[in-house]
Amino acid sequence: MPRTPLLWKILLYSSSLLVALIAAMLVYVNHQAERFVRENIGAELKRGVERIHAAEAERLERLELTARLVASFPELKALLRETDYATIRDHLKDQKETVRFELLIVLDPGGRVVARSDTFAPAPLPDAEARWVQPILAGRPALGVLATETAVYHAACVPAAAGGTVFGFIISGSSIDNGFAGALRDVSHNEVVIVSERILGSTLAEARLPWKSRADWESATGSGSGEKVLEIGDENYLAVTTLLGREEGPRPLAVILQSRDQALAPYRRIQTGLLLLGLLAAFAGISGSAVLARTITAPVRKLAEGTHQVAAGNFDYRLDIRTRDEIGELAQSFNVMIRGLRERADMQKFVSQSTVDMIQSSGQKKISGGERVVRTIFFSDIRGFTPMSERCAPEEVVRILNWCLSLQAERVKKFKGDIDKYVGDSMVALFDGDDMAVNAIRCAVEIHKAIDSHNEAHPNEESILLGIGIATGEVILGSIGSEDRLDYTAIGSHVNLSARLCSLARPREILLAESTYRRVQDFIAAERLDPLKVKGFSEPVPVYRMTVGGPR
């Protein structure tokens, strides 16, 4: 058998290895680019939805201010007493010099149209009384979407009153059109299409859009909440949908889109560059023999070591490869990936400790399994939080809520509890062990006292009061949800009872289920209440009350 020269072997092996590495690198970069772009666009689309709703809320607030300004003019109130349509309509036209508006509608106290700025005759509005007048009379804001014969508007309605007498109502509107879609694109940094029975506004050329009605768009985007891939004019977009307006009125569909092709374009150029560099490196590897092969394989060994370190869970590992070639670029991408994995590991702080323990100890068990355990369930809720959130600025509401939840979290941890979840201004915690009932009650008492101390020390700030419900018994503890989004939590009748007791508890009260009171009756003083009829329970439930601090 003829002998193969070592030089040829080195050349063959080095060139084959280099070609294989180039192919692997391109596949890896392509996979990472696809995943990274989809995650980035998905996150940006979610932020875009939030920004769009914020922009819509701001627009409705401005419309409400405009309506209030018009309603405050004494001349309008005098004209409303006369109900002279022509005079009122001329008055509305005159106000354009003072107040900027697209649509103004004047209603009489019964909800009938007296004058409109968009029509010569006072054409009626369907369900005007139920849609706009009754919410105001019930003390609720009348905001949302108004569909007229010619256009669709965001609208706000306010009363025109003097001396406690309501003479009529003013509706201020701003059209939902291409201009509004462009404003949403500016705040969300995404393309926006707004559709009802027809396309109301779009930042993309309407001729490019293959779907012209809401039904077509809903069929294309599907009913799920995730991103969908849409092909528009030979370009692929990721899209999510959200509804504009309020529940009691029309709800135009807003489709938020971002081009996946444009986002992937830089990575495609990187892949092309890497491919060209790889071909040059292969030629140099064959020509440079074993020396160049060793120069290439040394960084590859470091990269392989890095993958093993990451697979072993070492997210602090970094590749120290500073060569100015495709291997160096790959090393930088690899380090970026490791940082991303480390950030995901850090996200464990956003789930309960019991969830982390379950994942770490699950081994080969199916994650969605459940078990029956005995726990003391602790529910707390801020009393009067909704009115407070309406009175205060959003930043102040978030600051107060974070402070209150942080205070409770510290006490729960102090008394060996585990925070299961936060639900708005409510907190759910679980206690286990022989002293779980006593620990939960001591935690509740200390929370009430700490909040009372804060209220006394800050008399000029919003006063915070809690109601707390505690129940003990067997629950099902497990992973609840879908295959791609699980919540490790407790469910069962005792969880429901604890939530019901929390909703019944008045400020500074702790309501105990009988199952909890039996465990602590030798250690605490609690007032037995008449059995309460609780939703979800066929028989009245025995309840015990503890009150902490000042008068209820």
PyMOL commands that set and color helices and strands:
alter all, ss='L'
color gray80, all
select helices_A, chain A and resi 6-71+74-82+85-97+128-137+178-188+206-208+214-221+260-311+326-350+353-361+385-391+394-414+436-457+493-504+514-520
alter helices_A, ss='H'
color red, helices_A
select strands_A, chain A and resi 103-107+113-116+142-147+152-162+165-175+191-195+199-202+228-232+235-243+253-259+370-382+417-423+426-431+466-482+485-491+509-513+527-532+541-547
alter strands_A, ss='S'
color yellow, strands_A
deselect
rebuild
show_as cartoon
